[in-house]
Amino acid sequence: MSETGGVPAVRVDLSGVRRRLDGTQGRTYWKSLEELAQTPEFLEFLHREFPAQASELDDPRGRREFLTLMGASLALAGLTGCTKQPEEKIVPYVQPPEQAVPGKPLFFATAMLDRGYAKGILVESHLGRPTKIEGNPDHPASLGATDISGQAWVLGLYDPDRSQTLTYRGEIRAWTDFMAAMRNALGAQKPRQGVGVRILTESVTSPTLAAQMRELLAELPAAKWHQWEPAAGASAATRQAVGRPASVQYHFDRADVILSLEADFVVDGPASLRHAREYTARRKRPGEQPMNRLYAVESTPTLTGAIADHRLPLRPSEIEGFARAVAGAVGGGSGAPAPSGVTGDWVAAVAKDLKAHGGRSLVIAGDYQSPAVHGLAHEINQFLGNVGQTVVYGAPVEAQPVDTMASLAELAADMKAGRVEVLIVLGGNPAYSAPADLDFAAAMDRVKLRVHLGLYADETAALSHWHIPQAHPLEAWSDARAYDGTATIMQPLIAPLYDSCRTAHEVLAALGSKPDRKGHDIVKDFWRTQLSGDFDARWRRSLHDGVVAGWTPAASGPAASAGADAPVAPRPSAPATAPGTLEIVFRPDPTIGDGRYANLGWLQELPKPITKLTWDNAALLSPATAQQRGVENGDVVELRYRGRTVKAPVWTLPGQPDDTVTVHLGYGRTRAGRVGDGAGFDANRIRTSDAPWSGAGLELSKTGETRALACAQDHWSIDQNAEPRHLIRSVTVEEYAKEPEAIKEMAENPPRDMTLYPNVKYAGHAWGMSIDLNSCVGCSACVVACVAENNIPVVGREQVAKGREMHWIRVDRYFSGAPQHSETVRAHFQPLPCMHCENAPCEQVCPVAATVHSDEGLNDQVYNRCIGTRYCSNNCPYKVRRFNFLLYQDWNTPTLKLQRNPDVSVRSRGVMEKCTYCVQRIEQARITAHNDGRPIRDGEIQTACQSVCPTQAIVFGDINDPGSAVSKLKAEHRDYALLGELNTRPRTTYLAEVKNPNPELAGPAGEGSEHHG
Amino acid sequence: MADHPLPPTPPEKPPLSADVSAAIRGEQPTTVHVPHPEMHALLAPGHDFATVTEKISSIVLQKGTPLWWFAGFAVSFAVMNVLLVSICYLVFKGIGIWGENEPVGWAFDILNFVWWIGIGHAGTLISAILLLLRQEWRTSINRFAEAMTLFAVACAGVYPALHTGRPWLDYWLFPYPNTMGLWPNFRSPLIWDVFAVSTYATVSALFWFVGLIPDFATLRDRTSNRFAQHIYGMLAMGWRGSARHWHNYDTAYLLLAGLATPLVISVHTVVSFDFAVGIVPGWHATIFPPYFVAGAIYAGFAMVLTLAIPLRKLYGLEDFITTKHLENMGKVMLATGLIVAYGYMMEAFGGYYSGNQFEAFMIKNRMLGPYKHFYWALIVCNVISPQFLWIKNVRTSAVGLFICAMFTNVGMWLERFVIIVTSLHRDFLPSSWGMYHPTMWDWSTFIGTIGLFFTLFFLFVRFMPMISIFEMRTIVPAAEVREEQA
């Protein structure tokens, strides 16, 4: 034993030592003064060195007892070791939050933003954790539905890769440091009216932010406010067409005949949810109400084209000519004779149909079309008397409607010229998303002080001095306006996950005279000036409803001062290019948009509605063009456009116009986060500011490399095999009127008693679902909603490529027509959840009875019992079962745990899972109804896929109740069971597609009548 | 030597071994009964009880183990360890290391399970059915065919146990009283499989072991190694070769043969139910049970030949496993191969004649789809190659038979691939179609089971009599003489 090893140095009590030495007799040996003094420390040391009860070992009786005790305590230690619970502090609420009942979610109204425009949402909150987003039925742009990005917003909040700290040149700094730096910089600018200050925002509809900007610009009159929205709407084109800044509202519910000029109105744009609802409402109950008719002209396959009655693929340069021809045929001012070829008949037929429905027709030009096309659409609408009927022009909604491309170009020019000293980027990622010719990243280098506010430490943050983590809209106060001007006050659902998060409001306040104000105060103080009467009551009402009732903005600010110009006559822009030269089409990605959602795994893994690609973008070519150029799926080609090149894998897409290559923006991110980095290629690198959406002169050359793309659905060529199977059943209105029974009879319907097992009687509820293929637009929001609701993991690119995606509901896409003739090609969509077969093939073969039937007809999967033989999946003819081949669920990331729905089991490796008809929602409704002492009402249970559906194509309910909505739909002649000939007796059935083609356009493009899925 | 076990009907006086040898040499043709010509073909001339015992037991008891045995064992053992590594990684990581996906939920796992189980069929068939049918030519091949059966079943057993997502819960497949109050789902063919395969494994093991008891006693008596004496002594279970022993033994053996006989039919029938009960086009066919049983016997005999031909060469057992044996096995292969070919034909015909578009597509997809090479290779291996067995020169040539057997081994593997993978990968909804590609771990597990098989087999040929000594002695001409006289 060392002298003092392990013994803390203590002052030795020498007098004590003396006393003890005095008390002993004979020679006493001691090793240290501590020992001699018998200090407590020494005794403890001794005790530790020689374990307590060690002396017992010498005593036979004591030893036995010792061993007994030790044995028992070891056993007990072992037992507790098996299930060691983490230490938790239980603290009761002193004052529980209002209405917070554990297990019962609360819903709060706020809004999600689509290019700055609000779409109302209700956020489900479990004890303070937002877990799921639903649409706000009271909001005009939502009507209770959301789009795919809205569903993924909640994942965006919890994204572990979100920026978490305020940094200066990469080093962590305090907010006060930032404020000091701003004070210095702006203080220097102030005497010069802020001539070197530029503020770059995204499209802004927020009245509060607009007021703040005005205030700041009043302080610094020479400063400039720029806006950049990579996939901006058509406000600039509308302004030219109408002659003043205006918002356009389309009323599809009033339109009998619709001509879409490359407008993907059912999924794209701030009003898409409403458009989809209104458009499909006119296609429900065919035969009972007159159906509308949609002609879609498009330069790349869109969902609108897929659901149209007639679809005409044109090269981008031909669209304007087509519009001009229609205008001419209808009788508008800037018309021109119809071009030759297939479009000739089209023009005549469309024009005739439009003219026959003056005032009840609608021509809509897409957001990515030139001002000329918008002008022509406006002309036709005006001529037909649609303006004021189906097309309504209102006051602009954006705080400052500008052509954001021009705005960004001006900023880039200023930066290059060294006129910008302070650049403040409030949201957005221009360093990534700016067109290549602006060379924005290089231009940024010339700015002395660069500030970036963003959710991620992205490409722009990397080029900025200051980076401020942005508060996610679900954790901050703000406001926004919908497409029709309705304002929503956005309220936080949770305190910011990271302390240094700030909103644009707070950053702007820091730049101004009242620096340290909280977002809540800024927003509330603004609305105090706006709402008359009892402010507190109106404020609370607005927060509760998710819309600010009875408010119109004061006619002030930059928007109104823009004044009215004369409408610009639509001049011919680009001449149609010769066939054989390639044209390029740029579009925001169907799932991750302009790249802002690149790090959201839900959206990366969501199959793109038409291509069914995941985790990648591609150069989309028509099969004919691909064959002609000698390229196949996955061949990497070099795209050379205006002197810039990018390498892209090829994907052949039936329906794509020949000699036209579509590339999607949003991929090729380098600083998106762990999920988004390295996925796809960056199409911005060949995009230019003068022709942001399409252009001619693309060159394509093979590189010899290949890239295996992760496609969630097999190659399109197999789809010819789908046709005789009658999976998608499609008839025309005339056929349906003539022979309504024909749909059911397309395949055999075995009698109900054709089974060895006794028929089961479902006495109580019998849950069932009806999916209307005539309403489904293929948007895939149901898939993301299901992912969010049911804790479905993201598996990643490699696993999708292997065919192991986990989605419980998928949207099957089939093509009809001849792939080599793009004008004949049509896409069809079929959402496919579990069919909940009454004769479920999966149940019979499970050896351990892990999948069994409930007495209400649900096909239940018991995760705890499942051992994972996968026999059920093999035997499922619908292949809706999903197996956890590996540990797909993230069990570790703390923020992701917050997102999980506490009502749904989180599945681990080795078990099968599948759609449950949202059994947790059924049980919630059952409990509520039971507590209220009443039966469950029809419509009270909304499955996640149903509630998100913009077109109400999915209806769920009790098929034992003849009055339920689902029973009524199943009683329609259109109702059919998918693979019903197998006698699986699915509870999910489909309503057939009914198309309304123009009889004058029958022929190769008159598709509905030709095709029976 | 004096107390070594004797055949069931021991001659009252010692066999006239010298006389027999001499007779065959033609020295004293008049004094000895000339053996039946057919019997003659099953055992090379010149053997008596002593030479048979000596020859077979010496393989086990010889002092110097041949170098090739060590080489072969080392390679097999190394490959078996690949299986060990694969299994560890599988349990650690999950089924996802294999290539399965949606829609192909089963691939190499069930494929190889069926392949191995099929191989295992020949053993029981040879032991039980041929015994009951008094096919004496079975005698020299039944022992190692039974061993092969056991080892193949062991290899097969690896798969169903490990192919589940959570293999540690496999015991839920057994009906045992439990606190969950749950039985397995008796409607599921996988449960039938559990019973069929476990019964088969048990009965095969019993049959094999019971057959070994007299031979263990022989080894016990002949070895000079104390340790071996103990081990073989324990395994011999006190066998002394008394008449009562032989009497009980014969009864037991016959009963076991009776028990095992239905298993030959039932196991692969039940295995075929895994598919036939499913509704997948390409699985859901009434022809499956007979077609699978025939396929199994076909595969089993191919594997017996694959093992027998090199073995008889290496150990110089041409005397015991004669050309006659090889030819008979060739004939069985030809017959079962024709049944299998008929099965393929009926599948194709059924696809066309059923008028069912899913069936029709299935067969078209097999022949012309992305896995068409597998289908046509299967036809070459299992339909074309056995046709050479019509030719007597091929049937009686070890090399020719070995080549045919190898084709069959591959062909039967392909058959299961075609049935399982190509049926699953494109079933009802084209939207869910996919492709299956085996991964490195699929291969390593498969190759590893081959290592396990050969490891066990090498141990078997080294430490146990690979040919039944006592049964061989019953076909020694001397024994035949007695029987005919009696």
Boltz contact constraints between the chains, C-beta under 6 A:
constraints:
  - contact:
      token1: [A, 713]
      token2: [B, 431]
      max_distance: 6.0
  - contact:
      token1: [A, 714]
      token2: [B, 433]
      max_distance: 6.0
  - contact:
      token1: [A, 718]
      token2: [B, 430]
      max_distance: 6.0
  - contact:
      token1: [A, 721]
      token2: [B, 430]
      max_distance: 6.0
  - contact:
      token1: [A, 722]
      token2: [B, 430]
      max_distance: 6.0
  - contact:
      token1: [A, 724]
      token2: [B, 357]
      max_distance: 6.0
  - contact:
      token1: [A, 802]
      token2: [B, 101]
      max_distance: 6.0
  - contact:
      token1: [A, 803]
      token2: [B, 101]
      max_distance: 6.0
  - contact:
      token1: [A, 803]
      token2: [B, 102]
      max_distance: 6.0
  - contact:
      token1: [A, 803]
      token2: [B, 434]
      max_distance: 6.0
  - contact:
      token1: [A, 804]
      token2: [B, 101]
      max_distance: 6.0
  - contact:
      token1: [A, 812]
      token2: [B, 431]
      max_distance: 6.0
  - contact:
      token1: [A, 841]
      token2: [B, 279]
      max_distance: 6.0
  - contact:
      token1: [A, 844]
      token2: [B, 187]
      max_distance: 6.0
  - contact:
      token1: [A, 845]
      token2: [B, 188]
      max_distance: 6.0
  - contact:
      token1: [A, 846]
      token2: [B, 185]
      max_distance: 6.0
  - contact:
      token1: [A, 846]
      token2: [B, 188]
      max_distance: 6.0
  - contact:
      token1: [A, 847]
      token2: [B, 173]
      max_distance: 6.0
  - contact:
      token1: [A, 847]
      token2: [B, 184]
      max_distance: 6.0
  - contact:
      token1: [A, 847]
      token2: [B, 185]
      max_distance: 6.0
  - contact:
      token1: [A, 847]
      token2: [B, 188]
      max_distance: 6.0
  - contact:
      token1: [A, 847]
      token2: [B, 190]
      max_distance: 6.0
  - contact:
      token1: [A, 847]
      token2: [B, 191]
      max_distance: 6.0
  - contact:
      token1: [A, 848]
      token2: [B, 172]
      max_distance: 6.0
  - contact:
      token1: [A, 848]
      token2: [B, 184]
      max_distance: 6.0
  - contact:
      token1: [A, 849]
      token2: [B, 185]
      max_distance: 6.0
  - contact:
      token1: [A, 867]
      token2: [B, 164]
      max_distance: 6.0
  - contact:
      token1: [A, 867]
      token2: [B, 166]
      max_distance: 6.0
  - contact:
      token1: [A, 867]
      token2: [B, 169]
      max_distance: 6.0
  - contact:
      token1: [A, 867]
      token2: [B, 172]
      max_distance: 6.0
  - contact:
      token1: [A, 868]
      token2: [B, 164]
      max_distance: 6.0
  - contact:
      token1: [A, 868]
      token2: [B, 165]
      max_distance: 6.0
  - contact:
      token1: [A, 868]
      token2: [B, 166]
      max_distance: 6.0
  - contact:
      token1: [A, 869]
      token2: [B, 164]
      max_distance: 6.0
  - contact:
      token1: [A, 870]
      token2: [B, 105]
      max_distance: 6.0
  - contact:
      token1: [A, 871]
      token2: [B, 190]
      max_distance: 6.0
  - contact:
      token1: [A, 873]
      token2: [B, 105]
      max_distance: 6.0
  - contact:
      token1: [A, 874]
      token2: [B, 105]
      max_distance: 6.0
  - contact:
      token1: [A, 874]
      token2: [B, 106]
      max_distance: 6.0
  - contact:
      token1: [A, 874]
      token2: [B, 424]
      max_distance: 6.0
  - contact:
      token1: [A, 875]
      token2: [B, 278]
      max_distance: 6.0
  - contact:
      token1: [A, 875]
      token2: [B, 279]
      max_distance: 6.0
  - contact:
      token1: [A, 877]
      token2: [B, 428]
      max_distance: 6.0
  - contact:
      token1: [A, 879]
      token2: [B, 102]
      max_distance: 6.0
  - contact:
      token1: [A, 879]
      token2: [B, 103]
      max_distance: 6.0
  - contact:
      token1: [A, 879]
      token2: [B, 432]
      max_distance: 6.0
  - contact:
      token1: [A, 885]
      token2: [B, 95]
      max_distance: 6.0
  - contact:
      token1: [A, 885]
      token2: [B, 96]
      max_distance: 6.0
  - contact:
      token1: [A, 886]
      token2: [B, 94]
      max_distance: 6.0
  - contact:
      token1: [A, 886]
      token2: [B, 96]
      max_distance: 6.0
  - contact:
      token1: [A, 909]
      token2: [B, 94]
      max_distance: 6.0
  - contact:
      token1: [A, 910]
      token2: [B, 165]
      max_distance: 6.0
  - contact:
      token1: [A, 910]
      token2: [B, 166]
      max_distance: 6.0
  - contact:
      token1: [A, 911]
      token2: [B, 165]
      max_distance: 6.0
  - contact:
      token1: [A, 979]
      token2: [B, 428]
      max_distance: 6.0
